[in-house]
Amino acid sequence: MKLQGLIVPPLTPFTSDLKVDAQALEAGVNYVVENCNASMVIAAGVEAQEYHYLTLEERKSLIAMTVDFVDGRCPVAVGISHPSFKIAIELAHYAEKIGAQAVQLLAPLRSFGGEPTQSELLAYFKAVSAESHLPMVLYLNPGPGANVSIPATIALSQLERVKYIKESSRDLSRVSRLIAEVELSGHAKYFTTMQMLLITLELGGSGVTLPPPAAMLANKVIQAYLRGDTKEAARLQLQFALFPSRWMHNGLTPVMKAAMNILGIPAGDP
């Protein structure tokens, strides 16, 4: 499965009684697919999607609705991260059952605390990937997960099932090294985050993973870059330098207002 551009995790809307709002979720999925030009959608896989607040069955329901609402318009990667190895496997099997194209797994901290060793991470990802035939997105996010070293990331990228990497670092030395040793070496597609988007593309990386509303701006950066308009791509990229402070101090940008209008969110300045 070839993939380049923008991976988007749709935000999870809730009703007043804290249930997933299916109608609003469908609107959000349509927005990221049609307006943000998502290359892949993540279902219940990143912290911004607030899946931690759901029971396992509610999380499965969110995953199923997301896959259903995408309706084959782009690939879907199902988040299977969980403190329990058994539940991660259960979610991987569920992803296969409902027709997802990939799974996403956070590089975890040790269950008893502390950073895992490289050998522990390799053993963990090998064990999970052995239970599913789906390609895997290796999710790197220190805080909720482990702070994975460059050598360990390179080693993980060489596993058979690891086809994509989501990098949360804003460290240019790390990003450039991993683009060279992961993406350009042919091991896995390498995706970063908003502050690193344009430099990622220029250095040969595949793109970024971003939730709405930043995803719309990221798509504009990518499209300008792909048509060779590097000046416009740089102008748009610089808007991320003020994100989200521009919201709070200078009002919403036209891009953000358009995104909120599509999602049905009042766009009045704070």
C-alpha positions in Angstrom: 0.0 0.0 0.0 1.7 3.2 -1.2 1.1 6.2 1.0 2.3 9.8 1.0 0.9 13.1 2.3 -1.3 13.5 5.3 -2.5 11.0 7.9 -5.5 12.4 9.9 -7.1 11.2 13.1 -10.6 12.6 13.2 -11.6 14.2 16.5 -14.1 12.3 18.6 -17.3 14.3 19.2 -19.4 13.6 22.3 -23.0 14.2 23.2 -24.0 15.9 26.4 -24.2 12.5 28.1 -20.6 11.6 27.0 -21.6 9.2 24.3 -19.9 9.3 20.9 -22.0 11.5 18.6 -22.3 9.4 15.4 -23.7 12.2 13.3 -21.0 14.6 14.2 -18.4 11.9 13.7 -19.6 11.3 10.2 -19.3 15.0 9.4 -15.8 15.0 10.8 -14.7 12.0 8.8 -16.1 13.5 5.6 -14.3 16.7 6.4 -10.9 15.1 6.8 -11.3 12.8 3.7 -12.9 15.4 1.4 -11.6 18.8 2.6 -8.2 17.8 4.1 -7.4 15.2 1.4 -6.3 12.6 4.0 -4.0 9.9 2.6 -5.0 7.7 5.6 -7.5 8.0 8.5 -6.6 6.9 12.0 -9.5 5.3 14.0 -9.2 5.7 17.8 -5.4 5.7 17.7 -4.0 9.0 19.1 -4.6 10.8 22.4 -6.4 13.8 20.7 -9.2 11.3 19.8 -9.9 10.7 23.5 -10.4 7.0 23.1 -8.9 6.5 26.6 -12.2 7.7 28.0 -14.2 4.9 26.3 -14.8 1.4 27.4 -13.4 -1.3 25.1 -16.8 -1.9 23.5 -17.3 1.8 23.0 -13.8 2.1 21.5 -14.7 -0.8 19.1 -17.9 1.0 18.1 -15.9 4.2 17.4 -13.5 2.2 15.3 -16.3 0.5 13.3 -18.1 3.8 12.7 -15.0 5.4 11.5 -14.2 2.6 9.0 -17.9 2.7 7.9 -17.9 6.5 7.4 -14.6 6.5 5.4 -16.3 3.9 3.2 -13.2 2.9 1.3 -12.3 6.4 0.1 -8.8 6.1 1.7 -7.1 3.5 3.9 -7.9 3.3 7.6 -5.4 2.4 10.3 -7.0 1.2 13.6 -5.4 2.2 16.9 -4.6 -0.9 18.9 -2.5 0.7 21.7 -3.4 -0.6 25.1 -1.6 -1.4 28.4 -2.8 -5.0 28.0 -0.9 -7.0 25.3 -4.0 -9.2 25.0 -6.3 -6.4 24.3 -3.9 -4.9 21.7 -4.1 -8.3 19.9 -7.9 -8.3 20.3 -8.1 -4.9 18.7 -5.8 -6.0 15.9 -8.0 -9.0 15.1 -11.0 -6.7 15.2 -9.4 -4.3 12.7 -8.9 -7.2 10.3 -12.5 -8.3 10.8 -14.0 -4.9 9.9 -11.8 -4.4 6.9 -9.2 -1.9 8.1 -6.0 -1.6 6.0 -3.5 -1.1 8.9 -3.1 -0.9 12.6 -1.3 1.7 14.7 0.6 0.8 17.9 2.2 3.2 20.4 5.8 2.3 21.5 4.9 1.7 25.1 6.6 2.4 28.4 7.3 -0.6 30.6 4.1 -1.8 32.3 6.0 -1.5 35.7 7.4 1.9 34.8 10.4 3.3 33.0 11.8 3.3 29.5 12.0 -0.1 27.7 15.2 -1.3 26.2 15.7 -1.7 22.4 15.4 -5.5 22.8 12.2 -5.2 24.8 10.6 -2.9 22.2 11.6 -5.3 19.4 10.2 -8.3 21.2 7.0 -6.4 21.9 6.4 -5.3 18.3 7.4 -8.7 16.9 4.9 -10.4 19.3 2.0 -8.1 18.3 2.7 -8.1 14.6 2.9 -11.9 14.6 -0.8 -12.0 15.5 -2.0 -9.9 12.5 -1.3 -9.7 8.8 -2.0 -6.0 8.6 0.8 -3.5 8.0 1.6 -1.4 11.1 2.1 2.3 11.9 4.8 2.6 14.6 3.6 5.5 16.8 6.3 7.4 18.6 5.1 9.8 21.3 7.1 10.3 24.4 4.9 10.9 27.4 2.1 8.5 26.9 4.7 6.2 25.3 8.4 5.5 25.3 11.1 7.9 24.3 12.5 5.6 21.6 16.2 6.2 20.6 17.3 6.7 17.0 19.0 3.3 16.8 15.9 1.6 18.3 13.6 3.4 15.8 15.8 2.2 12.9 15.7 -1.3 14.2 11.9 -1.2 14.6 11.5 0.2 11.1 13.2 -2.9 9.7 10.5 -5.3 11.1 8.4 -6.9 8.4 5.1 -5.5 9.5 6.2 -1.9 10.3 5.5 0.0 7.1 4.9 3.5 8.5 6.3 5.6 11.4 4.5 8.5 13.1 7.2 10.7 14.7 6.1 13.3 17.3 9.5 14.9 17.8 10.2 18.5 16.7 14.0 17.7 16.7 15.4 18.4 13.2 18.6 16.4 13.8 16.5 13.4 14.8 14.0 13.8 11.9 16.7 14.3 9.3 18.7 11.3 10.5 15.6 9.1 10.5 14.4 10.2 7.0 17.8 9.2 5.8 18.0 5.9 7.6 14.3 4.9 7.5 12.5 6.4 4.5 15.4 6.9 2.1 16.8 3.5 3.0 13.5 1.9 2.0 12.4 0.5 5.4 9.2 2.5 6.2 7.3 5.6 5.3 8.2 8.4 7.7 5.6 10.9 8.9 6.3 13.8 11.3 4.2 16.6 12.9 3.1 20.2 12.0 6.3 22.1 12.8 8.4 19.7 10.7 6.0 19.4 7.7 7.8 21.4 5.0 11.3 20.3 6.0 10.1 16.7 6.1 8.9 16.9 2.5 12.1 18.7 1.4 14.3 16.1 3.0 12.4 13.2 1.4 10.0 12.1 4.1 6.4 11.1 3.4 4.4 13.8 5.2 2.7 14.4 8.6 0.0 13.1 10.9 -2.2 15.9 12.2 -5.8 16.2 13.6 -8.3 18.8 12.5 -8.3 21.8 12.2 -4.5 21.9 11.6 -5.0 19.1 8.9 -6.6 21.6 6.5 -3.6 23.9 6.7 -1.2 21.0 6.4 -3.0 19.9 3.2 -2.5 23.4 1.7 1.2 23.2 2.5 1.5 19.8 0.9 -0.4 20.8 -2.2 1.7 24.0 -2.7 4.9 21.9 -2.3 3.8 19.2 -4.8 3.0 21.8 -7.5 6.4 23.3 -7.0 5.3 26.6 -5.4 7.9 26.6 -2.6 7.3 30.2 -1.7 3.6 29.6 -1.0 4.4 26.4 0.8 6.8 28.3 3.1 4.3 31.1 3.6 1.7 28.5 4.7 4.1 26.6 6.8 4.9 29.8 8.8 1.3 29.9 9.9 2.1 26.9 12.1 4.7 29.1 13.9 1.7 31.0 15.4 -0.5 28.0 15.9 -2.6 28.1 18.1 -1.6 31.5 19.6 -3.0 33.2 16.5 -6.5 31.9 17.6 -6.2 33.4 21.0 -4.6 36.8 20.1 -5.3 37.7 16.5 -8.5 35.8 15.8 -9.1 32.8 13.6 -7.3 32.6 10.2 -9.5 32.1 7.1 -8.4 28.5 6.9 -9.4 27.8 10.4 -12.8 29.6 10.0 -13.5 27.5 6.9 -12.6 24.3 8.8 -14.9 25.1 11.7 -17.7 26.2 9.4 -17.6 22.8 7.6 -17.7 21.0 11.0 -20.6 23.1 12.2 -18.6 24.7 15.0 -19.2 28.4 15.9 -16.3 30.4 14.6 -16.6 33.4 16.8 -13.3 34.7 18.2 -12.5 33.7 21.8 
